Each structure stands twice: as structure tokens, then as C-alpha cells.
Amino acid sequence: MRHPAYPEYKESGVQWLRQVPGHWEVKRLKYSATINDEALPETTDPDFEFSYVDIGSVNPVEDITNMETMTFENAPSRARRKVAPGDTIVSTVRTYLRATAPILESAETLIVSTGFAVIQPRKLLSGFLAYALRESSFVESVVARSTGVSYPAVNASEIGDIAIPLPSEDEQTAIADFLDREMGRIDTLVAKKRRLIALLKEKRTARISRTVTCGLPADAAREFGLEPHTRFKDSGIEWLGQVPEGWEVLPFTKFVNDKSDYRGKMPEKTDNGIFLVTAKNVQMGFIDYETSKEYVAEEDYDAIMQ
């Protein structure tokens, strides 16, 4: 869908922003918002309860995906940043995750990690701010300012130095409303696609299960020069049910040469070392090395693998 252009544009003076409508201003973020205004003091009541959001619970597509309820006494030391509806959080550590999300109205008391910069609007509207800070070039500018290889980070003050466009308040409202409507339409399409994908995954799982436990369908067996299975026997295993008559059913350990198990003792995580595959990395049929990047020390790895 194409929309009419503005009658006049001008150079923004910012390399990543390029041209903007002629009547817009362009200013550094710190002139229109404040950053990290409030934090929980160390004198907070130990029984104070809140919902906590960590870096791994935010992604650029779904915003905040998880909250963990905890008390101040049991919370990690990084659970300190106070947020309010209308704020936007931008990750300042592991910036490659591009973890940026708006804070919406909620009945819960919400605290986020000190790994976020909490951006609070002052001279612009919160709806427009949320989209401006998720604009791809702004996000890439944050990533580009980060330092460090395995754990890239950026100072919150540097985020405040990044320039953003500033339309009038009426235009900010119109832009936010337009994007809310368009994102709603896209989210509806995504939800439908996800339902389809879920059904296809169920079909995929069922096909694998049926073939592995009962053999190839008759037409596929003939295609590969095999006789279809026509006689079955009880496997003696409740979940497995019947298997082809000529098949054996043996303990899995008969087919495994070696295995390792840390027996529930989670090793301490480090900034580098041996890559740690967690449940977040395990997807349907493959390991996603980008979803979560965590490491353990080589000495811990050696101790686990003994």
C-alpha cells in the first residue's frame, strides 16, 4: 500500500535518518525524553513483590514475552529499574538481541533489569516514542555504538545522544494511530499463520511417529523396493503400542555409546567459554544458536563431561 509523499523534504543531518519532511525537527533523544529516572533503593522492603522482566524476556517482534513474579529479597541485583506505562525499554547489554519494547498499561508493579535503558517521554507522545525507538535504523545505531565481543554493551547516555525525528504532536498521534492499526492487521495475519504452522507441525510429528513405530506406508514401501508390513505385534510398551511383527524392541541404552549428565547442577554462566545450549535454544528439530547466547567456563565443562 502506497501513501502520498510530503510536499517537501530536507536533509536531517543524521546519516542513518537521511531526509525527513521539511517541517519536522530532528533532535537528540535526550532533549525529548529522560533516561533511567527511577530505581528501587537498597532500602526497599524485602517482602515488596513485583513482576520482573529480564533481557531474555524481550524480543523485537513480540515485545515482552515473559514476566517473573518475585520479592525484593529474592530478586537478582539487576532487578532495579522502575518503569511506568508509556515508557519504552531499550537493551544496553547484549544489544545484538535488539530487545526494545513499550511498557503498556498494567495492574502489576513492573521492574526491569538494569541491562535496560528506561526511556520516559517528556516532549513527545509515548505512542510515537515507542515506534521511533523500534525503528530499524535507530536500533542498528544502538547496536553500532556497543563495545565488546561476547557481551556487547552501550552506555545509556549514548542512547540519549542518538537523534530522532520530531513531528508535531498532532502528527505524532496520527503516526502512532496509523501504525497501531497496521500492526493490528499484521498481527492478525501472523496469528493465522502461526495456527497453520502449529497444525503442520502436528502433522509432521504424527508422520514421524507413525513411520518410525509402524514402518513405511504401503505405497512408500513399494517405492523403496520393500514389502509393506501387514502383520503387527504388541510391543509390550504402553506408549509404543503395536510394531511390525519382524521388528525388535530393545532398551535405548543398547544403541548409545556414551552420555553425559550434569545431574541438575547448573554450572555458573560466564561471558565467554563453552557455548551452553539451554531449553531456549532447542527448537522443533534443530538447535537455534541465536535465541540465547550463554557460556560456561572450560573447567566446568570438563568436569561435567567426565
C-alpha positions in Angstrom: 0.0 0.0 0.0 1.5 3.3 -1.1 0.9 6.6 0.7 1.3 10.1 -0.7 4.7 11.8 0.0 5.0 15.0 1.9 5.3 18.1 -0.4 8.8 19.0 0.9 11.7 17.1 2.4 15.0 18.2 3.9 18.3 16.6 4.9 18.1 15.6 8.6 21.9 15.9 9.1 21.9 12.4 10.5 23.5 9.7 8.3 21.1 6.9 9.2 18.0 9.1 9.1 18.7 10.9 5.8 15.7 13.0 4.7 12.7 14.0 6.7 9.6 16.1 6.0 10.5 19.7 5.7 8.5 20.9 8.8 9.9 18.2 11.2 12.5 18.8 13.8 15.4 16.5 14.4 16.9 16.4 17.9 18.9 14.1 20.1 16.6 11.8 22.2 17.8 13.3 25.5 16.1 16.6 24.6 12.7 15.0 24.3 12.9 12.2 27.0 14.6 11.3 30.2 16.5 8.1 30.8 16.6 5.9 33.9 14.8 8.3 36.2 13.8 5.8 39.0 15.3 2.7 40.6 14.4 0.6 43.6 16.6 1.6 46.5 18.5 -0.9 48.5 16.3 0.0 51.5 13.3 -1.5 49.7 11.1 -3.7 51.9 12.4 -7.3 51.5 8.8 -8.5 51.0 8.0 -6.0 48.3 6.5 -8.1 45.4 6.8 -7.2 41.7 6.9 -8.6 38.2 10.3 -8.7 36.7 11.4 -8.5 33.1 15.0 -9.6 32.1 16.8 -9.1 28.8 15.9 -12.6 27.6 12.2 -11.9 28.0 12.0 -9.2 25.3 12.4 -9.6 21.6 11.9 -7.1 18.7 8.8 -8.9 17.3 6.7 -9.9 20.3 7.9 -7.2 22.8 7.7 -8.5 26.4 7.2 -12.3 26.3 7.6 -13.2 29.9 7.4 -11.8 33.4 8.5 -13.4 36.6 6.9 -12.6 40.0 9.4 -12.2 42.9 10.1 -10.4 46.1 12.9 -7.8 46.5 14.7 -10.1 48.9 14.9 -13.0 46.4 15.4 -10.8 43.3 18.7 -10.6 41.4 20.7 -7.5 42.0 20.0 -6.3 38.4 16.2 -6.2 39.1 16.1 -2.4 39.9 14.8 -0.3 37.1 11.3 1.1 37.7 9.0 1.6 34.7 5.6 3.2 34.1 3.1 2.9 31.3 4.2 5.0 28.4 7.9 4.3 28.9 10.0 2.3 26.4 12.8 0.0 27.4 15.9 -0.4 25.2 18.5 -3.1 26.0 22.0 -1.7 26.7 23.6 -5.1 27.1 23.6 -8.0 24.6 22.4 -5.4 22.2 22.5 -7.9 19.3 19.2 -9.2 20.7 17.6 -5.8 19.7 15.4 -6.1 22.8 13.2 -3.0 22.7 9.6 -2.8 24.0 7.0 -0.3 25.1 5.5 -0.5 28.6 1.8 -0.8 28.4 -1.0 -0.2 31.0 -0.9 -3.0 33.6 -2.2 -3.6 37.1 1.2 -5.2 38.0 4.1 -3.4 39.5 6.8 -3.9 36.9 10.6 -3.8 37.4 13.1 -4.4 34.6 16.8 -5.3 34.5 19.5 -2.7 34.8 20.5 -4.0 31.4 17.7 -1.8 30.0 17.7 1.9 29.5 14.2 3.1 30.5 13.2 6.0 28.2 10.5 8.2 29.6 8.8 10.7 27.2 8.8 14.3 28.1 8.4 16.5 25.0 6.8 13.8 22.7 4.0 11.3 22.9 4.5 7.9 24.3 2.9 6.1 21.4 5.2 7.8 18.9 8.2 7.3 21.1 7.5 3.5 21.2 7.6 3.3 17.4 10.5 5.7 17.0 12.7 3.6 19.3 11.8 0.4 17.5 12.6 1.9 14.1 15.2 -0.3 12.5 17.8 2.4 11.8 17.6 3.6 15.4 18.0 0.1 16.7 21.0 -0.5 14.5 22.5 2.8 15.7 22.3 1.4 19.3 24.0 -1.8 18.2 26.7 0.1 16.3 27.6 2.1 19.4 28.1 -1.1 21.5 31.5 -2.3 22.6 32.6 -5.8 23.5 32.6 -9.0 21.5 30.8 -11.7 23.5 28.8 -9.3 25.7 28.4 -6.1 23.7 27.0 -3.1 25.7 26.4 0.6 25.4 26.0 3.4 27.9 22.5 4.7 28.4 23.9 8.2 27.9 25.0 7.3 24.4 21.5 6.2 23.5 20.4 9.7 24.6 22.8 11.2 22.0 21.0 9.4 19.1 18.9 11.8 17.1 15.2 11.1 16.3 12.7 12.9 14.2 10.1 15.1 15.9 6.8 15.8 14.1 4.2 18.0 15.7 2.0 16.4 18.4 -0.9 16.0 16.0 1.3 14.2 13.6 2.8 12.0 16.3 -0.7 11.0 17.3 -1.7 10.3 13.7 1.5 8.2 13.1 1.1 6.2 16.2 -2.6 5.5 15.5 -1.8 4.5 11.9 0.9 2.1 13.0 -1.3 0.7 15.7 -3.9 -0.1 13.1 -1.4 -1.5 10.6 0.4 -3.6 13.3 -3.0 -5.0 14.4 -3.7 -6.2 10.9 -0.2 -7.7 10.6 -0.6 -9.4 14.0 -3.9 -10.9 12.9 -2.2 -12.4 9.8 0.7 -13.6 11.9 -1.7 -15.3 14.3 -3.4 -17.1 11.4 0.0 -18.2 10.0 1.0 -19.5 13.4 -2.1 -21.6 13.7 -1.4 -23.1 10.3 2.2 -23.7 11.3 1.1 -25.4 14.5 -1.2 -27.7 12.5 1.6 -28.5 10.1 4.0 -29.3 13.0 1.4 -31.6 14.5 1.1 -33.4 11.1 4.9 -33.5 10.9 5.2 -35.1 14.3 2.4 -37.5 13.6 4.1 -38.6 10.3 7.4 -39.2 12.0 5.8 -41.1 14.9 3.7 -43.3 12.6 6.6 -44.1 10.3 9.2 -44.8 13.0 6.9 -47.0 15.0 4.9 -48.8 12.3 7.0 -48.6 9.2 6.5 -47.0 5.8 3.0 -46.7 4.3 2.4 -49.4 1.7 2.9 -47.2 -1.4 6.1 -45.7 0.0 7.4 -49.2 1.0 6.9 -50.4 -2.6 8.6 -47.2 -3.9 11.7 -48.2 -2.0 11.5 -51.9 -3.0 10.2 -53.1 0.3 7.3 -55.3 1.2 4.6 -53.4 3.2 4.1 -54.5 6.8 0.8 -56.3 7.2 1.2 -58.2 10.5 1.8 -56.4 13.8 2.5 -57.5 17.4 2.2 -55.9 20.8 5.5 -54.1 21.7 4.8 -54.5 25.5 5.3 -50.8 25.9 2.1 -48.8 26.6 3.1 -45.6 24.6 4.5 -47.5 21.7 1.6 -49.9 21.1 2.0 -52.3 18.2 5.0 -52.6 15.9 5.6 -54.7 12.8 5.9 -58.4 13.6 9.5 -58.7 12.5 10.8 -55.8 14.5 12.7 -56.0 17.8 12.1 -53.6 20.7 15.2 -53.0 22.8 16.2 -50.5 25.6 17.6 -47.3 24.1 20.8 -47.7 26.0 21.7 -50.6 23.7 22.2 -48.1 20.9 24.1 -45.4 22.8 27.8 -45.5 23.3 28.2 -42.7 25.8 26.2 -40.0 27.5 26.8 -37.1 30.0 24.6 -35.6 32.6 25.3 -32.7 34.9 22.6 -34.2 37.3 20.8 -31.0 37.9 23.9 -28.9 38.9 23.7 -25.9 36.7 27.2 -24.5 36.1 27.9 -20.8 36.6 27.4 -18.8 33.5 30.2 -16.7 32.1 30.7 -14.1 29.4 32.6 -16.5 27.2 33.9 -20.0 27.1 31.9 -23.1 26.0 28.5 -22.4 24.5 25.7 -23.5 26.7 22.7 -25.0 25.0 19.6 -24.3 27.1 15.9 -25.1 26.6 15.5 -21.7 24.8 17.9 -22.9 22.1 16.1 -26.2 21.3 13.5 -25.7 18.6 11.4 -28.2 16.6 14.1 -30.4 15.1 17.1 -28.1 15.4 19.3 -26.0 17.8 18.9 -22.2 17.4 22.2 -20.7 18.4 20.9 -17.1 18.2 17.9 -17.2 20.6 20.1 -17.4 23.7 23.9 -17.0 23.9 25.2 -18.2 27.2 28.5 -19.8 28.2 30.2 -21.9 30.9 33.9 -21.9 31.9 36.0 -24.6 30.2 36.9 -26.1 33.6 33.2 -26.5 34.4 32.6 -28.1 31.0 35.4 -30.6 31.6 34.0 -31.5 35.0 30.5 -32.1 33.6 31.8 -34.2 30.7 33.9 -36.6 32.8 
